[in-house]
């Protein structure tokens, strides 16, 4: 969200490459970090604070010295553990014997689900994803509605067959038979069958959640277009 210049070293000319508008600056992503005073001794910002300070001041010699001090402390700690026979047990990483690499225990490699995933954050070193579970709830609710309507449909079909067998053949019974045109088997229904039987309008709750999903989908598409514009 700051100005970027291209400097030509040969002639010393500077050219404006990027000058963000106030609108772009307002859209800057917020950086969420743990307060320095709340960090533990081995968190990066606190652990490397003297190295970082020296780099910011342009003192490369001081930065190299501070880096050497940190690395020497780590070597000494590892040496003491070997001498004492203490096994090092990382809290957040595990050793993969197949690749001989250290892997993060709580890595999440699944694709991001824009309809269900809200945000991803780290708590006590553990990566967590905040989910809305809306699609799962709606799917379960829709299935319940369909099952309830199928049950009522079966009960109606049984009542219809019972009336047909109990009535004597007459004009009245013929009219009854013609009025009971419900299919006798509804155990398996396709999507088209559901629409034919009116299952597309399951209930008010399904309609609300479907509209909610459409709004979310529209918002996600808008974000994707914005990301593509930024990428270009």
C-alpha positions as CSV (number, residue, x, y, z in Angstrom):
1,X,0.0,0.0,0.0
2,X,3.0,2.3,-0.5
3,X,4.7,4.0,-3.5
4,X,7.1,1.9,-5.6
5,X,9.8,3.5,-7.8
6,X,12.0,2.1,-10.4
7,X,15.5,3.5,-10.1
8,X,17.8,3.5,-13.1
9,X,21.3,3.0,-11.8
10,X,23.1,4.1,-14.9
11,X,21.7,7.6,-15.0
12,X,20.1,7.9,-11.6
13,X,16.6,8.5,-13.0
14,X,13.6,7.4,-10.9
15,X,10.3,6.4,-12.4
16,X,7.0,6.0,-10.5
17,X,5.9,2.3,-10.9
18,X,3.0,2.1,-8.4
19,X,1.2,4.8,-6.5
20,X,-1.8,3.3,-4.6
21,X,-5.0,5.3,-4.3
22,X,-6.7,6.0,-1.0
23,X,-9.2,3.2,-1.9
24,X,-6.4,0.7,-2.3
25,X,-4.9,1.7,1.1
26,X,-8.3,1.3,2.8
27,X,-8.5,-2.3,1.5
28,X,-5.1,-3.3,2.9
29,X,-5.2,-6.6,4.7
30,X,-4.9,-6.3,8.4
31,X,-1.8,-8.0,9.9
32,X,-2.7,-10.0,13.1
33,X,0.3,-10.7,15.3
34,X,0.7,-11.6,19.0
35,X,1.8,-8.7,21.1
36,X,5.5,-8.6,21.7
37,X,5.2,-8.7,25.5
38,X,2.9,-11.8,25.2
39,X,5.3,-13.8,23.1
40,X,7.4,-16.6,24.5
41,X,11.2,-16.5,24.4
42,X,11.4,-18.8,21.3
43,X,9.0,-17.0,19.1
44,X,10.7,-15.6,16.1
45,X,10.0,-11.9,16.6
46,X,11.3,-12.0,20.2
47,X,14.1,-14.5,19.5
48,X,15.6,-12.5,16.5
49,X,14.8,-9.0,17.8
50,X,18.5,-8.0,18.1
51,X,19.3,-9.3,14.6
52,X,16.3,-7.5,13.2
53,X,17.2,-4.3,14.9
54,X,20.7,-4.4,13.5
55,X,19.5,-5.1,9.9
56,X,17.0,-2.2,10.1
57,X,19.9,0.1,11.2
58,X,22.0,-1.2,8.3
59,X,24.6,-2.6,10.6
60,X,25.5,-5.9,8.9
61,X,28.4,-6.7,11.2
62,X,26.2,-6.4,14.3
63,X,23.5,-8.5,12.7
64,X,26.0,-11.2,11.9
65,X,27.3,-11.2,15.5
66,X,23.8,-11.5,17.0
67,X,22.9,-14.3,14.6
68,X,26.1,-16.2,15.7
69,X,25.2,-15.8,19.4
70,X,21.7,-17.3,18.8
71,X,23.1,-20.2,16.7
72,X,25.8,-21.0,19.3
73,X,23.2,-21.1,22.1
74,X,21.2,-23.6,20.1
75,X,24.3,-25.8,19.5
76,X,25.2,-25.7,23.2
77,X,21.6,-26.7,24.1
78,X,21.7,-29.6,21.6
79,X,25.1,-30.7,23.0
80,X,23.8,-30.7,26.6
81,X,20.8,-32.9,25.6
82,X,23.0,-35.4,23.9
83,X,25.3,-35.6,27.0
84,X,22.3,-36.0,29.4
85,X,20.5,-38.4,27.1
86,X,17.5,-36.1,26.9
87,X,15.2,-36.8,23.9
88,X,14.0,-33.7,22.1
89,X,10.3,-33.8,21.6
90,X,9.0,-31.0,19.3
91,X,5.5,-29.7,20.2
92,X,4.4,-28.8,16.6
93,X,6.6,-30.9,14.3
94,X,7.1,-34.6,13.6
95,X,9.9,-36.3,11.7
96,X,9.0,-38.1,8.5
97,X,11.3,-41.1,8.2
98,X,10.3,-41.6,4.6
99,X,11.5,-38.2,3.4
100,X,13.8,-37.5,6.3
101,X,12.1,-34.2,6.8
102,X,10.4,-32.4,9.6
103,X,6.7,-31.9,9.0
104,X,4.2,-29.6,10.8
105,X,1.8,-31.8,12.8
106,X,-1.3,-29.7,12.1
107,X,-0.8,-28.9,8.4
108,X,-4.0,-28.6,6.4
109,X,-3.5,-29.4,2.8
110,X,-7.2,-29.7,1.7
111,X,-8.5,-27.2,-0.8
112,X,-10.1,-24.0,0.6
113,X,-13.9,-24.3,0.5
114,X,-15.2,-20.7,0.0
115,X,-18.7,-21.7,0.9
116,X,-17.9,-23.4,4.2
117,X,-14.5,-22.0,5.3
118,X,-14.6,-18.5,6.9
119,X,-11.0,-17.9,8.1
120,X,-7.8,-19.7,9.0
121,X,-5.8,-18.8,12.1
122,X,-3.1,-20.0,14.5
123,X,-3.8,-20.6,18.2
124,X,-0.9,-21.8,20.4
125,X,1.0,-22.8,17.3
126,X,-1.9,-25.0,16.0
127,X,-3.4,-24.1,12.7
128,X,-7.2,-24.0,12.8
129,X,-10.0,-23.2,10.3
130,X,-13.2,-21.5,11.2
131,X,-16.0,-23.1,9.3
132,X,-19.7,-22.2,8.9
133,X,-21.0,-25.8,8.2
134,X,-23.9,-24.2,6.4
135,X,-23.8,-26.6,3.4
136,X,-23.7,-29.6,5.7
137,X,-26.7,-28.4,7.8
138,X,-28.7,-27.6,4.7
139,X,-27.9,-30.9,3.1
140,X,-29.0,-32.8,6.2
141,X,-32.1,-30.6,6.6
142,X,-33.0,-31.1,3.0
143,X,-32.6,-34.9,3.3
144,X,-34.9,-34.9,6.4
145,X,-37.5,-32.9,4.5
146,X,-37.4,-35.4,1.5
147,X,-37.6,-38.4,3.8
148,X,-40.7,-36.9,5.6
149,X,-42.5,-36.2,2.3
150,X,-41.7,-39.7,1.0
151,X,-43.1,-41.2,4.3
152,X,-46.3,-39.1,3.9
153,X,-46.4,-40.1,0.2
154,X,-46.1,-43.8,1.0
155,X,-48.8,-43.5,3.7
156,X,-51.1,-41.8,1.2
157,X,-50.5,-44.6,-1.4
158,X,-51.4,-47.3,1.2
159,X,-54.6,-45.5,2.1
160,X,-55.5,-45.3,-1.5
161,X,-54.9,-49.0,-2.1
162,X,-56.9,-49.9,1.0
163,X,-59.9,-47.9,-0.3
164,X,-59.7,-49.6,-3.7
165,X,-59.8,-53.1,-2.2
166,X,-62.6,-52.4,0.3
167,X,-65.0,-50.6,-2.1
168,X,-67.5,-52.6,-4.2
169,X,-67.2,-52.2,-8.0
170,X,-69.4,-49.3,-8.9
171,X,-69.3,-46.0,-10.6
172,X,-68.3,-44.5,-7.3
173,X,-65.4,-47.0,-6.9
174,X,-64.3,-46.3,-10.4
175,X,-64.1,-42.6,-9.6
176,X,-62.2,-43.4,-6.4
177,X,-59.7,-45.5,-8.4
178,X,-59.2,-42.8,-11.0
179,X,-58.7,-40.2,-8.2
180,X,-56.0,-42.3,-6.5
181,X,-53.4,-41.9,-9.2
182,X,-50.5,-41.9,-6.8
183,X,-47.6,-44.2,-7.8
184,X,-47.5,-47.3,-5.6
185,X,-43.7,-47.4,-5.4
186,X,-41.7,-44.3,-4.2
187,X,-38.7,-46.0,-2.7
188,X,-36.2,-44.6,-5.2
189,X,-36.5,-41.1,-6.4
190,X,-34.3,-39.3,-8.8
191,X,-33.8,-35.5,-9.0
192,X,-36.4,-35.3,-11.7
193,X,-38.8,-37.4,-9.7
194,X,-38.4,-35.0,-6.8
195,X,-39.2,-32.0,-9.0
196,X,-42.2,-33.9,-10.4
197,X,-43.6,-34.5,-6.9
198,X,-43.0,-31.0,-5.8
199,X,-39.9,-31.7,-3.6
200,X,-38.0,-28.7,-5.1
201,X,-40.0,-26.5,-2.7
202,X,-39.2,-28.4,0.4
203,X,-39.8,-25.9,3.2
204,X,-39.2,-22.3,4.2
205,X,-36.0,-23.1,6.0
206,X,-34.5,-24.8,3.0
207,X,-35.4,-21.8,0.9
208,X,-33.7,-19.4,3.3
209,X,-30.5,-21.4,3.5
210,X,-30.4,-21.8,-0.3
211,X,-30.8,-18.1,-0.7
212,X,-28.0,-17.6,1.9
213,X,-25.7,-19.9,-0.1
214,X,-26.5,-18.0,-3.3
215,X,-25.5,-14.7,-1.6
216,X,-22.3,-16.3,-0.3
217,X,-21.5,-17.7,-3.7
218,X,-22.0,-14.3,-5.3
219,X,-19.8,-12.7,-2.7
220,X,-17.0,-15.3,-3.3
221,X,-17.2,-14.7,-7.1
222,X,-16.8,-11.0,-6.5
223,X,-13.7,-11.6,-4.3
224,X,-12.2,-13.9,-6.9
225,X,-12.7,-11.3,-9.6
226,X,-11.0,-8.7,-7.4
227,X,-8.1,-11.1,-6.7
228,X,-7.7,-11.7,-10.5
229,X,-7.6,-7.9,-11.0
230,X,-4.9,-7.5,-8.3
231,X,-2.9,-10.4,-9.8
232,X,-3.0,-8.8,-13.2
